[in-house]
């Protein structure tokens, strides 16, 4: 099954336009696509009011927004594959489960692209705050594939 078909089966909605901003949500540079940071609508601080499970959901939500931006730029998820994720986790002091939170994004990439094509490098970083109190912000790099 293609990434586009798999995304639809998972209920991802690409009909929602990417939020207009004074910058591009996704920018092509050679054979790579770089996304701007995409935040979750889930707000709060991991380890202080939000559980790892809630953070996992926030990471998945933020990645859905990343995929929407990538698909808008590339025209199809079948024409890209993930290379790198950078996840910023709004974390209370001492919160050490940032990788478990970012699994929400990783698991979605594997579900859409498959375990081999969806494999990627990543970093999960705890931060003191994020825009509008978001629980998670994700930026990503994707490779454009030859059609």
C-alpha positions in Angstrom: 0.0 0.0 0.0 1.3 3.5 -0.9 2.0 6.1 1.8 -0.9 8.2 0.5 -3.3 5.2 0.8 -1.9 4.3 4.2 -2.3 7.9 5.4 -5.9 8.0 4.3 -6.6 4.6 6.0 -5.1 6.1 9.2 -7.6 9.0 9.0 -5.1 11.7 8.2 -7.0 14.7 6.6 -5.0 16.6 4.0 -8.0 18.7 3.0 -7.3 21.1 5.8 -5.1 23.9 4.4 -1.7 24.6 6.0 -2.0 27.6 8.3 -0.9 30.7 6.5 2.2 32.2 7.9 4.7 34.9 6.9 7.2 32.0 6.3 6.9 28.7 4.4 5.8 25.7 6.4 8.0 23.6 4.1 10.9 24.6 2.0 12.7 22.6 -0.8 16.5 22.8 -0.9 17.9 20.5 -3.7 16.5 17.0 -3.1 15.4 17.7 0.5 12.4 19.2 2.1 12.8 21.1 5.4 9.7 21.8 7.5 9.2 24.7 9.9 8.4 23.7 13.5 4.8 22.4 13.8 3.2 22.6 17.2 0.6 20.4 18.8 -2.7 21.9 19.7 -2.4 19.9 22.9 -0.9 22.3 25.5 0.8 21.8 28.8 4.1 20.6 30.3 5.2 17.0 30.3 5.9 15.8 33.8 3.7 18.6 35.3 0.1 18.0 34.4 0.7 16.0 31.2 1.4 12.3 31.0 3.8 10.5 28.6 0.6 9.1 26.9 -0.7 12.7 26.4 2.7 13.7 25.1 2.7 10.8 22.7 -0.7 12.0 21.3 0.7 15.6 21.0 3.7 14.3 19.1 1.5 12.4 16.7 -0.7 15.5 16.2 2.3 17.7 15.5 3.6 15.2 13.0 0.3 15.2 11.2 0.8 18.9 10.7 4.3 18.2 9.4 3.0 15.7 7.0 0.4 18.2 5.7 3.1 20.7 5.0 5.3 18.2 3.3 2.4 16.9 1.2 1.5 20.4 0.2 5.1 21.0 -1.1 5.7 17.6 -2.7 2.1 17.0 -3.9 2.2 13.4 -2.6 3.6 11.5 0.3 4.5 8.8 -2.2 7.3 11.1 -3.4 9.1 11.5 -0.1 10.6 9.6 2.7 11.6 10.8 6.2 15.2 11.5 7.0 15.3 13.3 10.4 12.9 14.4 13.1 13.7 17.0 15.7 11.2 17.0 18.6 11.0 19.7 21.2 9.1 18.5 24.3 7.7 21.1 26.8 9.1 19.4 29.9 9.1 20.1 33.6 12.5 20.0 35.3 13.7 16.5 35.7 11.4 15.0 33.0 13.5 12.3 31.2 10.9 10.6 29.0 11.3 12.8 26.0 12.1 9.8 23.7 8.9 8.1 24.8 6.9 11.2 23.9 8.5 11.5 20.4 7.6 7.8 19.8 4.1 9.3 18.9 5.7 10.8 15.8 8.0 7.9 15.0 5.2 5.4 15.2 3.0 7.5 12.8 5.9 7.7 10.3 6.3 3.9 10.4 2.5 3.4 10.0 2.4 5.7 7.0 5.7 4.8 5.2 6.4 1.3 6.6 9.1 0.3 9.0 11.9 0.5 6.4 11.0 3.6 4.4 9.7 5.3 7.6 13.0 4.8 9.4 14.7 8.1 10.4 17.2 9.7 12.6 15.8 11.8 15.4 16.5 13.9 18.5 14.1 14.5 21.4 14.9 17.6 23.4 13.2 18.8 26.6 12.6 22.6 26.7 11.3 25.0 29.2 8.5 26.4 27.0 7.0 26.3 23.5 4.9 28.8 21.5 1.4 29.1 22.9 2.1 26.5 25.5 2.2 23.6 23.1 3.3 20.3 24.5 5.3 19.3 21.5 6.9 21.0 18.5 8.4 19.0 15.6 10.5 19.9 12.6 11.6 17.4 10.0 13.7 16.8 6.9 12.4 14.6 4.1 14.1 13.4 1.0 12.4 13.9 -2.4 12.3 10.6 -4.3 12.6 10.3 -8.1 9.1 9.8 -9.6 
